[in-house]
Amino acid sequence: MACIKGSVITSPFLDLGLSDGLANAVDALGYETPTPIQEAAIPSVLMGRDILGSAQTGTGKTASFTLPMIDILDAGRAKARMPRSLILAPTRELAAQVAESFGKFSVNHRLSMALLIGGVSFSDQEAALDKGVDVLIATPGRLLDHFERGKVLLQDVKILVIDEADRMLDMGFIPDVERIVGYLPVMRQTLFFSATLSEEIHKIGKKFVMNPKIIEVAKPASTADTVSQRLIWTKPRDKRDVLRKLLRRETLQNAVIFCNRKRDISTLLSSLKRHEFNVAALHGDMTQSARLAALSDFKEGRVTLLIASDVAARGLDIPSVSHVFNFDVPSNAEDYVHRIGRTGRAGRSGSAFTLAASEDDKKYLHAIETLIGQSILLDGQENTGDDQTADASTPKAGKKTGNTSDTAPDTDSGGKSRSRNKKSGKKQAMNENARTGNEKTGAARDAKYPDEKRPPEWKGNSFRDSDHIPAFLR
């Protein structure tokens, strides 16, 4: 918090070069100290440097570019349809979160802002653009719609922010982003942020930034230490029952439940409502007004449980989420990191539970554990710090986990080996019995027909090795 020494107000955010008015706004929101990404990025942004930055979710990355932008844009005013800065986000939810943060931080500054996202009236957005905006926050598709209509001009953009670039890549938005950047001035400041800085992201980033400062405050795809991760093996048909038991067992403040498919969200929503849980849904097929209403109800505490698809994983910024439940194991390992990143934010503790039930889930879990560099403990298992949990992604035969009575199939490497050995032993026994039977039958026949002429016993591996060669081969 800000400290008062005589008549001078001091704040850790002032040390980063932010103005008094902005530091006061930050202090009023309850932020006491800058996060590592903020400490590293804010001074460089204020100096006009391009940034290529990476930080795990929940580390205050949004404030690391919104705060310095506010001070930079405080000098000067925008012209009609010509925004002075542009922030590109991959999803409507994330764009709305950035806009909300900008509004909170800029209370002591006279800056105008417009939000261009799908599902909202074009006319309202055009009216905001006509007045002139200092900050334009948009998804790529909706921005291009306005640009093609001639409603927005981009030649006056001084600062470009590309947020969640790895998600842009996953969703196929990079071509749209490249097209948009082509309409911007070459001389500009570009801030390129991603949850991870893979080789592919580096290659893409180099197209947009010039001599950037590279900031990486966390190892790629790391999970927060504040999140307790647990795994439960069950059967596909029992997953809803297992989830309900978990929801009743855990001390919940609120929770986000992730599903892989939209139809599963609808099914799970109906099931939980039938069992009198306070729940809402959030997915891409909902109208924008319905999505915003569901998100608002969850934030304000009117809804305790939010069932979401991965479209919402990068857009939720609610510091007090206590639990995350993966009703389905994500097929993309990085999505797991972003899902459980909804809890344990801002230094708070959180819990994440993953339900696994199929052969595919074993492959997905192996990829997840490889990515995050740790094993996910089975529910009820203590972390002993040794390697005994290395096979958590593989269910054990007959082992009960959590509060479920379901047993997982014996499909671990040792189980497969035992099964193969058992089958091999049976086969060997059958062959031995067959040989013994043939010998007994031959001995009995010799005793019954002592004068019968029979060919000599076969020896060797070919006709040449044998003492007897059939007449037709002589």
C-alpha positions in Angstrom: 0.0 0.0 0.0 1.0 3.6 -0.4 2.8 5.1 2.6 2.7 8.8 3.6 5.9 10.4 4.7 5.1 14.0 5.7 3.2 15.2 2.6 4.9 12.8 0.2 3.1 9.6 -0.9 5.3 6.7 -1.7 4.3 3.5 -3.4 6.2 0.5 -4.8 4.5 1.3 -8.1 6.0 4.8 -8.1 9.4 3.2 -8.1 8.6 1.6 -11.5 8.1 5.1 -13.0 4.3 5.3 -12.9 2.7 8.7 -12.2 1.2 9.6 -8.8 -2.4 9.5 -10.1 -1.9 6.0 -11.5 -0.1 4.7 -8.4 -3.0 6.0 -6.3 -5.5 4.2 -8.5 -3.6 1.0 -8.1 -3.3 1.4 -4.4 -7.0 2.1 -4.1 -7.7 -1.2 -5.8 -5.7 -3.0 -3.1 -2.6 -3.9 -5.0 0.3 -3.7 -2.6 3.4 -4.7 -4.5 4.2 -5.3 -8.2 4.4 -8.8 -9.5 7.6 -10.0 -11.2 6.2 -9.5 -14.7 5.1 -6.0 -13.8 8.5 -5.1 -12.3 10.3 -6.4 -15.4 7.9 -5.0 -18.0 6.6 -1.6 -16.8 9.9 0.4 -16.8 10.8 -1.0 -20.3 7.4 -0.1 -21.7 7.7 3.4 -20.3 11.0 3.8 -22.1 9.4 2.9 -25.4 11.0 -0.6 -25.8 9.3 -3.4 -27.7 8.5 -6.4 -25.4 8.4 -10.1 -26.0 7.1 -11.3 -22.7 5.9 -14.5 -21.1 4.4 -15.2 -17.7 2.1 -18.0 -16.4 -1.5 -17.2 -15.9 -2.6 -15.2 -12.8 0.6 -13.2 -12.5 -0.7 -9.7 -13.3 0.4 -9.7 -17.0 -2.5 -7.5 -18.0 -1.5 -4.7 -15.7 2.1 -5.0 -16.9 1.0 -3.3 -20.2 -2.2 -1.4 -19.3 -0.5 0.6 -16.5 2.4 2.1 -18.5 0.1 2.6 -21.5 -2.2 4.8 -19.5 0.7 7.1 -18.5 2.0 7.2 -22.1 -1.4 8.0 -23.6 -2.2 10.6 -21.0 -0.5 13.2 -23.2 -2.4 13.8 -26.4 -5.9 13.2 -27.6 -7.4 10.9 -30.2 -9.1 11.8 -33.5 -12.4 10.4 -34.8 -12.0 6.8 -36.0 -8.3 6.9 -35.4 -7.4 5.1 -32.2 -4.0 5.8 -30.7 -3.4 2.4 -29.3 -4.6 -1.1 -30.1 -4.9 -4.2 -27.9 -5.7 -7.5 -29.7 -7.1 -10.4 -27.6 -8.1 -13.9 -28.9 -11.5 -14.2 -27.1 -14.4 -11.9 -26.2 -14.0 -12.7 -22.5 -10.4 -11.8 -22.5 -11.0 -8.6 -24.4 -13.7 -7.7 -21.9 -11.4 -8.4 -19.0 -8.7 -6.1 -20.4 -11.3 -3.4 -21.0 -12.5 -3.8 -17.4 -8.9 -3.5 -16.0 -8.3 -0.5 -18.2 -11.4 1.2 -16.8 -10.4 0.6 -13.2 -6.8 1.7 -13.6 -7.6 4.9 -15.5 -10.1 6.4 -13.1 -7.7 9.4 -12.5 -7.0 9.9 -16.3 -9.3 11.3 -19.0 -8.8 8.5 -21.6 -11.5 7.2 -23.9 -11.8 3.5 -24.7 -13.8 1.3 -27.1 -14.3 -2.5 -27.0 -14.9 -4.3 -30.3 -16.1 -7.8 -29.9 -18.7 -10.1 -31.5 -22.2 -10.4 -30.3 -22.6 -6.7 -29.7 -24.3 -4.1 -31.9 -22.2 -2.6 -34.6 -23.9 0.7 -34.3 -22.9 1.2 -30.6 -19.3 0.3 -31.4 -19.3 2.7 -34.4 -20.7 5.5 -32.3 -17.7 5.0 -29.8 -15.2 5.0 -32.7 -16.7 8.2 -34.2 -15.9 10.1 -31.0 -12.3 9.1 -31.1 -10.7 6.6 -28.7 -7.3 6.5 -27.0 -7.5 2.7 -26.5 -9.1 0.3 -28.8 -9.5 -3.3 -27.5 -10.7 -5.8 -30.0 -10.8 -9.4 -31.2 -9.2 -9.7 -34.7 -12.4 -10.8 -36.5 -14.6 -7.9 -35.3 -11.8 -5.3 -35.9 -11.4 -6.4 -39.5 -15.2 -6.2 -39.9 -15.1 -2.5 -38.9 -12.0 -1.8 -40.9 -13.6 -3.2 -44.1 -16.6 -1.0 -43.5 -14.3 2.0 -43.3 -15.4 2.7 -39.7 -11.9 2.6 -38.2 -8.5 3.8 -39.5 -5.3 2.4 -38.1 -2.6 4.7 -39.3 -2.4 6.6 -36.1 -1.8 3.6 -33.8 1.3 4.3 -31.7 1.2 1.3 -29.4 0.2 -2.3 -30.4 -0.4 -5.0 -27.8 -0.9 -8.6 -28.9 -2.1 -10.5 -25.8 -2.2 -14.4 -25.4 -0.3 -14.9 -28.7 -0.1 -18.7 -28.2 -3.9 -18.8 -27.9 -4.1 -16.7 -31.1 -2.0 -19.4 -32.8 -4.1 -22.2 -31.5 -7.3 -20.6 -32.7 -6.0 -19.8 -36.1 -6.0 -16.0 -35.7 -2.3 -15.3 -36.6 -3.1 -14.6 -40.3 -5.7 -12.1 -39.2 -3.2 -10.5 -36.8 -0.6 -10.3 -39.6 -3.2 -8.6 -41.9 -4.1 -6.1 -39.2 -0.4 -5.3 -38.4 0.1 -4.6 -42.1 -2.3 -1.6 -41.8 -0.4 -0.1 -38.9 2.5 2.3 -39.0 5.9 0.7 -39.2 7.2 3.1 -36.5 5.3 2.0 -33.4 5.8 0.3 -30.1 4.8 -3.4 -30.0 4.1 -5.4 -26.8 3.9 -9.1 -27.6 2.7 -11.3 -24.7 2.2 -15.1 -24.5 1.7 -17.6 -21.8 4.7 -19.6 -23.3 7.6 -18.6 -25.5 8.0 -21.6 -27.7 10.2 -21.6 -30.8 7.1 -21.1 -32.9 6.0 -18.2 -30.8 9.4 -16.6 -31.0 9.4 -17.0 -34.8 5.9 -15.3 -35.0 6.9 -12.6 -32.5 9.9 -11.5 -34.6 7.5 -10.5 -37.4 5.9 -7.9 -35.1 8.6 -6.6 -32.8 11.9 -4.7 -33.3 14.9 -5.3 -31.0 12.6 -6.4 -28.1 13.4 -6.9 -24.5 12.6 -10.5 -23.8 10.9 -11.1 -20.4 10.3 -14.6 -19.1 9.4 -14.7 -15.5 8.3 -18.4 -15.3 9.4 -21.6 -16.9 7.2 -22.6 -19.9 3.9 -24.3 -19.0 4.6 -24.2 -15.2 1.8 -24.5 -12.7 1.5 -22.3 -9.6 2.8 -23.8 -6.4 -0.4 -22.5 -4.7 -2.6 -25.0 -6.5 -3.1 -28.5 -5.1 -3.6 -30.9 -8.0 -5.4 -34.3 -7.7 -6.4 -37.0 -10.1 -9.4 -39.4 -9.9 -9.9 -42.5 -12.1 -13.5 -43.5 -12.6 -15.8 -44.8 -15.4 -17.3 -42.6 -18.1 -20.9 -43.3 -17.0 -20.0 -42.5 -13.3 -18.3 -39.2 -13.9 -21.3 -37.0 -13.0 -21.9 -38.9 -9.8 -18.2 -38.6 -8.8 -18.2 -34.9 -9.5 -21.3 -34.4 -7.3 -19.6 -36.3 -4.5 -16.5 -34.1 -4.8 -18.6 -30.9 -4.9 -20.3 -32.0 -1.6 -17.1 -33.1 0.0 -15.0 -30.1 -0.7 -15.3 -26.7 1.1 -16.2 -24.6 -1.9 -16.3 -20.9 -2.2 -16.9 -21.2 -5.9 -15.6 -23.4 -8.7 -15.1 -23.5 -12.5 -15.8 -26.9 -14.1 -14.2 -27.5 -17.5 -15.6 -29.7 -20.2 -14.1 -30.5 -23.6 -17.3 -30.4 -25.6 -20.2 -28.0 -25.6 -22.8 -30.7 -25.6 -21.3 -32.1 -22.4 -21.7 -28.7 -20.8 -25.4 -28.7 -21.5 -25.8 -32.3 -20.2 -23.8 -31.5 -17.0 -25.6 -28.3 -16.5 -29.0 -30.1 -16.5 -27.7 -32.8 -14.2 -26.3 -30.4 -11.6 -29.5 -28.3 -11.7 -31.6 -31.4 -11.1 -29.5 -32.1 -8.0 -30.1 -28.5 -6.8 -26.6 -27.1 -7.4 -26.3 -23.3 -8.1 -24.7 -23.5 -11.5 -24.4 -21.6 -14.8 -22.8 -22.3 -18.2 -20.3 -20.4 -20.4 -19.4 -21.5 -23.9 -18.9 -20.2 -27.4 -22.4 -21.0 -28.7 -24.1 -18.6 -26.2 -24.9 -15.1 -27.2 -22.6 -12.4 -26.0 -25.2 -11.0 -23.7 -25.8 -14.4 -22.1 -22.1 -15.0 -21.7 -21.5 -11.7 -20.0 -24.5 -12.3 -17.8 -23.2 -15.7 -16.7 -19.8 -14.3 -16.1 -21.2 -11.4 -14.1 -23.3 -13.7 -11.9 -20.3 -15.8 -11.2 -18.1 -12.9 -10.3 -20.7 -11.3 -8.0 -21.3 -14.6 -6.2 -24.9 -15.1 -7.4 -23.7 -18.4 -9.0 -21.4 -20.8 -7.2 -20.4 -23.1 -10.1 -19.5 -22.2 -13.6 -19.3 -24.9 -16.3 -17.1 -23.6 -19.1 -15.4 -24.6 -22.3 -11.7 -23.7 -23.0 -12.9 -20.6 -24.8 -13.3 -19.1 -21.3 -10.0 -20.5 -19.8 -7.9 -17.5 -20.9 -10.5 -14.8 -20.1 -11.5 -15.4 -16.5 -9.7 -13.2 -14.0 -11.4 -13.8 -10.7 -8.9 -13.9 -7.9 -11.1 -15.7 -5.4 -11.9 -19.0 -7.3 -11.3 -21.7 -4.8 -11.6 -24.8 -7.0 -11.2 -26.0 -10.6 -12.7 -29.3 -11.8 -11.6 -30.9 -15.0 -14.7 -33.0 -15.9 -12.8 -34.0 -19.0 -9.0 -34.3 -19.3 -7.9 -31.7 -21.8 -6.5 -33.1 -25.1 -4.1 -30.2 -25.3 -1.6 -30.3 -22.4 -1.2 -26.5 -22.3 -4.9 -26.1 -21.8 -4.5 -28.0 -18.5 -2.1 -25.3 -17.3 -4.5 -22.5 -18.2 -7.5 -24.3 -16.7 -6.1 -24.8 -13.3 -4.6 -21.3 -13.5 -8.1 -20.0 -12.8 -7.5 -20.9 -9.1 -4.6 -20.1 -6.8 -4.3 -16.6 -8.2 -2.6 -13.6 -6.6 -0.9 -15.8 -3.9 -4.1 -17.5 -2.8 -4.3 -21.3 -2.4 -6.5 -23.3 -4.7 -7.5 -26.9 -5.5 -7.7 -28.6 -8.9 -9.3 -32.0 -9.5 -9.2 -34.0 -12.8 -11.5 -36.9 -13.6 -10.0 -39.5 -16.0 -12.0 -42.4 -17.4 -10.7 -43.6 -20.8 -7.7 -44.9 -22.7 -7.3 -41.5 -24.4 -7.1 -39.9 -21.0 -4.0 -41.9 -20.2 -2.2 -40.4 -23.2 -3.4 -36.9 -22.4 -2.3 -37.2 -18.7 1.1 -38.4 -19.8 1.5 -35.4 -22.0 0.3 -33.1 -19.2 2.7 -34.5 -16.6 5.6 -34.3 -19.1 4.8 -30.7 -19.8 4.5 -29.5 -16.2 7.4 -31.7 -15.1 5.6 -33.3 -12.2 3.1 -36.1 -11.5 -0.5 -35.5 -10.5 -1.2 -37.3 -7.3 -4.2 -39.6 -7.0 -6.9 -38.2 -4.8 -6.2 -39.2 -1.2 -2.5 -39.9 -1.8 0.0 -37.9 0.1 3.0 -36.2 -1.6 6.0 -38.2 -0.2 8.5 -36.4 -2.4 9.7 -39.7 -4.0 9.1 -41.3 -7.3 6.2 -43.5 -6.2 3.7 -41.1 -7.9 5.3 -41.2 -11.3 2.6 -43.5 -12.6 -0.4 -41.4 -11.5 -1.4 -41.1 -15.1 -1.9 -44.8 -15.3 -4.7 -46.4 -13.3 -3.9 -49.3 -11.0 -6.0 -52.5 -11.0 -8.7 -52.6 -8.4 -7.4 -49.5 -6.7 -10.1 -47.2 -5.3 -9.5 -43.5 -5.6 -11.1 -40.5 -3.9 -14.8 -41.0 -2.8 -15.6 -43.3 -5.7 -16.2 -47.0 -5.7 -15.1 -47.4 -9.3 -12.0 -49.4 -10.2 -9.8 -48.6 -13.0 -8.7 -51.2 -15.6 -5.4 -52.9 -15.1 -3.6 -51.3 -18.0 -0.3 -50.2 -16.6 2.9 -51.5 -18.1 3.4 -54.1 -15.4 -0.2 -55.3 -15.8 0.3 -55.8 -19.6 3.4 -57.7 -19.0 1.7 -60.0 -16.4 -1.2 -60.6 -18.8 1.1 -61.5 -21.7 3.1 -63.8 -19.5 -0.1 -65.5 -18.3 -1.3 -66.1 -21.8 2.1 -67.3 -22.9 2.1 -69.8 -20.1 -1.3 -71.1 -21.0 -0.2 -71.6 -24.6 3.0 -73.4 -23.6 0.9 -75.8 -21.4 -1.5 -76.5 -24.2 1.4 -77.3 -26.6 3.0 -79.6 -24.0 -0.2 -81.4 -23.4 -0.6 -81.9 -27.2 2.9 -83.3 -27.5 2.3 -85.7 -24.6 -1.0 -86.8 -26.0 0.5 -87.5 -29.4 3.3 -89.5 -27.8 0.8 -91.6 -25.9 -1.3 -92.1 -29.0 1.7 -93.2 -31.0 2.8 -95.7 -28.4 -0.6 -97.2 -28.1 -0.8 -97.6 -31.9 2.6 -99.4 -32.1 1.5 -101.8 -29.4 -1.8 -102.6 -31.3 -0.2 -102.9 -34.7 3.3 -104.2 -34.2 3.8 -105.3 -37.9 2.7 -102.0 -39.4 5.3 -100.4 -41.6 5.7 -96.7 -40.9 8.2 -94.2 -42.3 11.3 -93.4 -40.3 11.2 -90.6 -37.7 11.8 -87.2 -39.3 15.2 -85.6 -38.4 16.7 -82.3 -39.2 15.3 -79.1 -40.6 15.1 -79.9 -44.3 14.8 -82.8 -46.7 18.6 -82.9 -47.1 19.0 -83.4 -43.3 16.6 -86.4 -43.2 17.4 -90.1 -43.7 14.2 -90.5 -45.6 13.5 -88.6 -48.8 10.0 -89.1 -50.3 10.0 -91.0 -53.6 8.6 -88.1 -55.6 11.6 -86.0 -54.7 14.3 -88.5 -55.5 
